């Protein structure tokens, strides 16, 4: 299996993990409605991530930034949510890195 395929599959699995981690914020006391609303923007790049479109991977990295900032803020400020924030921060950071990895290994290839 090529590094491109591996990074693409890993990105999709991490997308699922990030989505599930956002839903686990209910365990830290956040309302379910807010957690569901937080997952909705992540649906936008899903089709392109599954199909392996480089353009989608490029702009999907921008989707990770607000989730990184939210997780980092909650990790520092909210004692009750630190365990969820830490897990989410790690997942979002690794998801971001795998998207960058896919873009690097698929450079020069047409869709």
Secondary structure, 3 states (H helix, E strand, C coil): CCHHHHHHHHHHHHHHHHHHHHHHHHHHCCCHHHHHHHHHHHHCCHHHHHHCCHHHHHHHHHHHHHHHHHHHHHHHHCHHHHHHHHHHHHHHHHHHHHHHHHHHHCCCCCC
